[in-house]
Amino acid sequence: MKKLALPLITLLAFSAYTLYVMLHAEQSLLQFGMQLMSSADTAQVVIDLYILAALACIWMYRDGRARGKSLAYLLPFFALTAIFVSVGPLLYLVLKALDTGSKAPQDSASATA
């Protein structure tokens, strides 16, 4: 449960804030991105953020494959990461914690049998 709480709270809070901002924004997400890339100082932050997003995708790929997940399972996380950056890895962590949590009692039950 500990591994679930922080990513779940962060995912819910950030997703709600993102939805709020998108509903009240005066420009599209694409226009906003283009505006950020038009200036060197904000472009540096965006590039830095997407380098981190790429590293998160590499981590999700390696972790997912080690856990036996298919590429088809991982693609939605990559897409969310490409669009909303933090949402993809946060959702991955939430589902990983739920998946691990649901298997833990079965593993201990089979160990005692």
C-alpha positions in Angstrom: 0.0 0.0 0.0 2.9 2.3 0.7 4.2 2.0 -2.9 0.7 3.0 -4.1 -0.1 6.0 -2.0 2.4 8.6 -3.3 2.1 8.0 -7.0 -1.7 7.7 -6.8 -2.1 11.0 -4.9 0.3 12.7 -7.2 -1.4 11.3 -10.3 -4.8 12.3 -9.2 -3.8 15.8 -8.0 -1.7 16.5 -11.1 -4.3 15.1 -13.5 -7.0 17.2 -11.9 -4.9 20.3 -12.1 -4.0 19.5 -15.8 -7.6 19.1 -16.7 -8.5 22.3 -14.9 -5.8 24.2 -16.8 -6.7 22.7 -20.2 -10.4 23.6 -19.7 -9.5 27.2 -18.9 -6.6 27.7 -21.3 -6.9 30.3 -24.0 -4.8 28.3 -26.5 -4.4 24.7 -27.5 -1.8 22.4 -26.0 0.1 22.4 -29.3 0.1 26.3 -29.5 1.3 26.4 -25.9 4.2 24.0 -26.7 5.1 26.0 -29.8 5.2 29.2 -27.7 7.4 27.6 -25.1 9.9 26.4 -27.9 10.0 29.9 -29.4 12.3 31.3 -26.6 15.7 29.8 -25.7 15.1 29.9 -22.0 11.8 28.1 -22.0 12.9 25.8 -24.8 15.8 24.7 -22.5 13.3 23.7 -19.8 11.1 21.8 -22.3 14.1 20.0 -23.8 15.3 19.1 -20.3 11.8 17.8 -19.4 11.6 15.6 -22.5 15.1 14.2 -21.9 13.8 13.1 -18.5 10.6 11.8 -20.2 12.7 9.7 -22.5 14.7 8.3 -19.6 11.4 7.4 -17.9 10.2 5.6 -21.0 13.4 3.6 -21.1 12.9 2.7 -17.4 9.3 1.7 -18.0 10.3 -0.4 -21.0 13.0 -2.2 -19.1 10.9 -2.7 -16.0 7.8 -3.7 -17.9 9.7 -6.3 -20.0 11.4 -7.7 -16.8 7.9 -8.1 -15.4 6.7 -9.9 -18.5 4.7 -7.0 -20.0 4.3 -6.7 -23.7 5.1 -3.7 -25.8 1.4 -3.3 -26.5 0.9 -2.9 -22.7 3.6 -0.2 -22.5 2.6 1.9 -25.5 -0.2 3.8 -23.8 2.3 4.8 -21.0 4.7 6.0 -23.7 2.0 8.0 -25.4 0.9 9.7 -22.2 4.5 10.5 -21.4 4.9 12.1 -24.8 1.9 14.3 -24.3 1.7 15.0 -20.6 5.2 13.8 -19.4 4.5 13.0 -15.8 1.2 11.3 -16.2 2.6 8.2 -18.1 5.2 7.2 -15.4 2.8 8.0 -12.6 0.1 5.8 -14.0 2.7 3.1 -14.6 3.8 3.3 -11.0 0.2 3.1 -9.8 -0.7 0.1 -11.9 2.6 -1.6 -11.0 1.8 -1.2 -7.3 -1.7 -2.5 -7.8 -0.3 -5.5 -9.8 2.4 -6.2 -7.2 -0.1 -5.8 -4.4 -2.6 -8.3 -5.9 0.1 -10.9 -6.5 1.7 -10.7 -3.1 -1.0 -12.6 -1.2 -1.1 -15.4 -3.8 2.7 -15.8 -3.7 2.7 -16.2 0.1 -0.3 -18.5 0.0 1.4 -20.8 -2.5 4.6 -20.7 -0.5 2.8 -22.1 2.5 1.0 -24.8 0.5 
